[in-house]
Structure formats: structure tokens, C-alpha cells
């Protein structure tokens, strides 16, 4: 795996994590916080749990090659 592929995977995972966090925020807190605030908070905090796992996965994939 080259550096460009690793960066592309990291960007793709960040975008998908933000989208998933926004949808989850709407589902969980949309009624209480308002839809816009819940989506914004979900998009902000969603990648915080995904990106460390993706970085670790990329390191393992690079090491196995």
C-alpha cells in the first residue's frame, strides 16, 4: 500500500464517519436538541471513534505487506 492510497482511505473514512455520526445524532438527539445541532454534534464527534481504528488498520495493512 502506498502513501496516496492510505491518505485516500483516511479521507474516505473521515467523510463516511461524519455522515454516519450526523445521521446517528439526528436519530438519537434530534427531538431534544433540534435537528441541526444534533446533526452537527454527531458529525463532529462521529469520527473521533472511527479515525483511530482506521489509522491502526492502515498501519497493520502496511506492515503485512
N, CA and C atoms as a LAMMPS dump frame, in Angstrom:
ITEM: TIMESTEP
0
ITEM: NUMBER OF ATOMS
195
ITEM: BOX BOUNDS ff ff ff
-5.0000000000000000e+02 5.0000000000000000e+02
-5.0000000000000000e+02 5.0000000000000000e+02
-5.0000000000000000e+02 5.0000000000000000e+02
ITEM: ATOMS id mol type element x y z
1 1 1 N 0.854 -1.168 0
2 1 2 C 0 0 0
3 1 3 C 0.904 1.236 0
4 2 1 N 0.635 2.119 -0.931
5 2 2 C 1.441 3.329 -0.978
6 2 3 C 0.781 4.447 -0.164
7 3 1 N 1.48 5.55 -0.057
8 3 2 C 1.037 6.664 0.787
9 3 3 C -0.255 7.291 0.27
10 4 1 N -0.387 7.394 -1.043
11 4 2 C -1.586 8.001 -1.619
12 4 3 C -2.839 7.185 -1.299
13 5 1 N -2.729 5.864 -1.366
14 5 2 C -3.866 5.001 -1.029
15 5 3 C -4.234 5.139 0.443
16 6 1 N -3.248 5.217 1.302
17 6 2 C -3.509 5.367 2.738
18 6 3 C -4.207 6.691 3.029
19 7 1 N -3.779 7.751 2.372
20 7 2 C -4.416 9.053 2.574
21 7 3 C -5.841 9.041 2.045
22 8 1 N -6.059 8.418 0.894
23 8 2 C -7.413 8.317 0.345
24 8 3 C -8.335 7.534 1.273
25 9 1 N -7.841 6.447 1.823
26 9 2 C -8.649 5.662 2.77
27 9 3 C -8.968 6.459 4.024
28 10 1 N -8.019 7.232 4.49
29 10 2 C -8.238 8.052 5.684
30 10 3 C -9.282 9.134 5.423
31 11 1 N -9.218 9.783 4.268
32 11 2 C -10.204 10.819 3.922
33 11 3 C -11.582 10.204 3.733
34 12 1 N -11.649 9.063 3.035
35 12 2 C -12.938 8.404 2.826
36 12 3 C -13.567 7.978 4.148
37 13 1 N -12.763 7.445 5.046
38 13 2 C -13.312 7.025 6.337
39 13 3 C -13.767 8.219 7.166
40 14 1 N -13.07 9.348 7.073
41 14 2 C -13.483 10.539 7.812
42 14 3 C -14.816 11.07 7.295
43 15 1 N -14.992 11.069 5.982
44 15 2 C -16.251 11.556 5.398
45 15 3 C -17.409 10.627 5.77
46 16 1 N -17.19 9.326 5.65
47 16 2 C -18.255 8.375 5.998
48 16 3 C -18.564 8.384 7.491
49 17 1 N -17.555 8.578 8.322
50 17 2 C -17.791 8.652 9.767
51 17 3 C -18.58 9.905 10.129
52 18 1 N -18.282 11.022 9.463
53 18 2 C -19.036 12.254 9.723
54 18 3 C -20.485 12.101 9.281
55 19 1 N -20.698 11.47 8.135
56 19 2 C -22.071 11.259 7.668
57 19 3 C -22.827 10.318 8.601
58 20 1 N -22.177 9.255 9.022
59 20 2 C -22.813 8.326 9.953
60 20 3 C -23.085 8.959 11.305
61 21 1 N -22.169 9.778 11.772
62 21 2 C -22.373 10.475 13.033
63 21 3 C -23.521 11.463 12.957
64 22 1 N -23.649 12.144 11.822
65 22 2 C -24.744 13.098 11.661
66 22 3 C -26.092 12.39 11.659
67 23 1 N -26.173 11.27 10.964
68 23 2 C -27.429 10.517 10.923
69 23 3 C -27.766 9.961 12.301
70 24 1 N -26.764 9.446 12.996
71 24 2 C -26.994 8.917 14.34
72 24 3 C -27.386 10.023 15.311
73 25 1 N -26.753 11.184 15.181
74 25 2 C -27.122 12.319 16.026
75 25 3 C -28.558 12.749 15.793
76 26 1 N -28.985 12.745 14.538
77 26 2 C -30.386 13.073 14.242
78 26 3 C -31.331 12.06 14.868
79 27 1 N -30.956 10.798 14.762
80 27 2 C -31.821 9.733 15.282
81 27 3 C -31.928 9.786 16.808
82 28 1 N -30.812 10.02 17.471
83 28 2 C -30.804 9.976 18.932
84 28 3 C -31.264 11.289 19.553
85 29 1 N -30.699 12.412 19.11
86 29 2 C -30.958 13.657 19.815
87 29 3 C -31.706 14.708 19.036
88 30 1 N -32.242 14.346 17.874
89 30 2 C -32.921 15.336 17.047
90 30 3 C -34.138 15.955 17.698
91 31 1 N -34.842 15.188 18.477
92 31 2 C -36.058 15.685 19.117
93 31 3 C -35.745 16.645 20.26
94 32 1 N -34.681 16.375 20.987
95 32 2 C -34.388 17.155 22.185
96 32 3 C -33.493 18.361 21.909
97 33 1 N -32.526 18.201 21.014
98 33 2 C -31.572 19.278 20.758
99 33 3 C -31.925 20.124 19.541
100 34 1 N -32.777 19.622 18.713
101 34 2 C -33.017 20.252 17.422
102 34 3 C -32.21 19.507 16.368
103 35 1 N -32.749 19.415 15.185
104 35 2 C -32.127 18.585 14.161
105 35 3 C -30.764 19.111 13.723
106 36 1 N -30.635 20.417 13.58
107 36 2 C -29.37 20.971 13.094
108 36 3 C -28.241 20.774 14.098
109 37 1 N -28.513 21.064 15.372
110 37 2 C -27.489 20.915 16.394
111 37 3 C -27.111 19.452 16.589
112 38 1 N -28.084 18.562 16.578
113 38 2 C -27.804 17.145 16.761
114 38 3 C -26.965 16.605 15.604
115 39 1 N -27.277 17.02 14.386
116 39 2 C -26.501 16.565 13.232
117 39 3 C -25.087 17.124 13.268
118 40 1 N -24.937 18.378 13.658
119 40 2 C -23.613 18.987 13.721
120 40 3 C -22.756 18.323 14.798
121 41 1 N -23.341 18.067 15.951
122 41 2 C -22.587 17.408 17.016
123 41 3 C -22.226 15.978 16.632
124 42 1 N -23.139 15.273 15.983
125 42 2 C -22.844 13.917 15.536
126 42 3 C -21.751 13.88 14.493
127 43 1 N -21.772 14.83 13.563
128 43 2 C -20.734 14.88 12.534
129 43 3 C -19.386 15.257 13.133
130 44 1 N -19.392 16.009 14.223
131 44 2 C -18.139 16.39 14.869
132 44 3 C -17.565 15.246 15.699
133 45 1 N -18.403 14.569 16.465
134 45 2 C -17.917 13.54 17.37
135 45 3 C -17.901 12.14 16.75
136 46 1 N -18.544 11.939 15.61
137 46 2 C -18.548 10.631 14.966
138 46 3 C -17.168 10.131 14.582
139 47 1 N -16.367 10.95 13.914
140 47 2 C -15.033 10.48 13.516
141 47 3 C -14.063 10.253 14.668
142 48 1 N -14.368 10.752 15.842
143 48 2 C -13.429 10.586 16.955
144 48 3 C -13.269 9.126 17.368
145 49 1 N -14.245 8.306 17.085
146 49 2 C -14.11 6.889 17.417
147 49 3 C -13.664 6.06 16.217
148 50 1 N -13.857 6.57 15.023
149 50 2 C -13.549 5.806 13.821
150 50 3 C -12.101 6.002 13.375
151 51 1 N -11.616 7.222 13.409
152 51 2 C -10.303 7.518 12.842
153 51 3 C -9.144 6.787 13.53
154 52 1 N -9.124 6.637 14.858
155 52 2 C -8.023 5.846 15.439
156 52 3 C -8.023 4.391 14.978
157 53 1 N -9.19 3.805 14.833
158 53 2 C -9.265 2.425 14.347
159 53 3 C -8.81 2.326 12.894
160 54 1 N -9.153 3.311 12.079
161 54 2 C -8.739 3.304 10.678
162 54 3 C -7.227 3.477 10.566
163 55 1 N -6.667 4.367 11.365
164 55 2 C -5.214 4.561 11.339
165 55 3 C -4.505 3.275 11.753
166 56 1 N -5.005 2.62 12.778
167 56 2 C -4.417 1.352 13.208
168 56 3 C -4.55 0.29 12.115
169 57 1 N -5.697 0.234 11.459
170 57 2 C -5.89 -0.707 10.365
171 57 3 C -4.961 -0.446 9.2
172 58 1 N -4.741 0.807 8.863
173 58 2 C -3.827 1.146 7.777
174 58 3 C -2.386 0.759 8.142
175 59 1 N -2.026 0.978 9.393
176 59 2 C -0.678 0.586 9.836
177 59 3 C -0.501 -0.922 9.75
178 60 1 N -1.503 -1.668 10.173
179 60 2 C -1.42 -3.137 10.111
180 60 3 C -1.349 -3.609 8.666
181 61 1 N -2.166 -3.024 7.78
182 61 2 C -2.116 -3.408 6.376
183 61 3 C -0.765 -3.085 5.739
184 62 1 N -0.196 -1.957 6.087
185 62 2 C 1.117 -1.593 5.553
186 62 3 C 2.203 -2.522 6.106
187 63 1 N 2.05 -2.927 7.359
188 63 2 C 3.039 -3.806 7.972
189 63 3 C 2.975 -5.213 7.38
190 64 1 N 1.775 -5.695 7.049
191 64 2 C 1.619 -7.043 6.492
192 64 3 C 2.152 -7.144 5.071
193 65 1 N 2.217 -6.043 4.398
194 65 2 C 2.719 -6.077 3.019
195 65 3 C 4.205 -6.233 3.061
